[in-house]
Amino acid sequence: MSPGGNVTCHPEISEVANAFVIIFLTIETLVGLPGSILALWIFCRRMKLWKSHVTFLFNICLADFLLFLSVPFRIDTHLRKDDWQFGSIWCRLNLYMLSINRSASISFMTAVAIDRYLKVVHPHHPISRMTSTQAHKLSALIWLIVILYRIPLLTIDLLHQVGEKKICRSFHSYKVVPKAIKIHYVAYVLEFVLPLFLLIFCSVKIACQIRRVQMEKKKVERAIRAVMTISLVFILCFMPGVFTGLVGHYIKTFHPEACESYTLWINLFVVSLGFTYLNSALDPVIYFFSSSVFHDTLTNSFRSDDLVRVQCIKSAFTLVIADY
């Protein structure tokens, strides 16, 4: 986020904020990458039944890999105290992929929640009977929309020279905010606010359905657990960035003389980006609680692997006894 109007200060990212982001991003990568690889293995090698919500979860997993391709460059930049070393083109591509990850993750998380809502509250609606093929087509459309409306980030130079440093940010202190960046800011806020209302709506409607439906109470409880898990991850990961960004924008726009306060909130915004990227480390939790199919497949995979190991041990033990 960045304000419009005349700019009188260029906020420096503090060493504390830098250190926090480095530690946070490193932990997220070390935890999230193995989790995403395991999830991808489950989806591609073990999953036999592909329902619509499973297709959406799989696409969240794909979006996470865009993040893991981009995060190492952000870690390197913070290690160099916010000094970008990879050129202007890769700066654009890096920020573009990070934005796509955020947009795609939010879109597919919302799609899973709406799918759960429709199946419980409107089980006879045609959309609630979406086939796997239709879910794949809808996923392709979502990807197309996300890729296209984030293209403005590729049209301008996001690498800024500040003193001896080259700063790669989309929220730089512009004297005149480019149109492409304004679109980016609006998208950044709207793609949080609109899904948040949808998630709250789905949660409330499904919760109300528990009292009405007794025959399939377990199905309703699974649905509310799925939507609540998505909502908690969504709020934890994306609300801090939107809140701190809006406060920083407000201070810079209406109190441009408050450089110290603006610098504080920009540092908090940078720290909040660590929470934004946390969604990729927490997404496996969403898979586990949002899909009984994924849950059962994961559990059975480990059980079958344990069974194979036990059988191998028994066979080896039998051979030893026979030889003896």
Secondary structure, DSSP 8 states (H G I E B T S, - for coil): ----S---------HHHHHHHHHHHHHHHHHHHHHHHHHHHIIIII-----HHHHHHHHHHHHHHHHHHHHHHHHHHHHTTS---SHHHHHHHHHHHHHHHHHHHHHHHHHHHHHHHHHHH-TTSGGGG--HHHHHHHHHHHHHHHHHHTGGGGSS--EEEETTEEEE-SS---SS--HHHHHHHHHHHHHHHHHHHHHHHHHHHHHHHHHH--TTHHHHHHHHHHHHHHHHHHHHHHHHHHHHHHHHHHHHHH-TT-HHHHHHHHHHHHHHHHHHHHHHHHHHHHHHHH-HHHHHHHHHHHHHHHHHHHHHHHHHHHHHHHH-
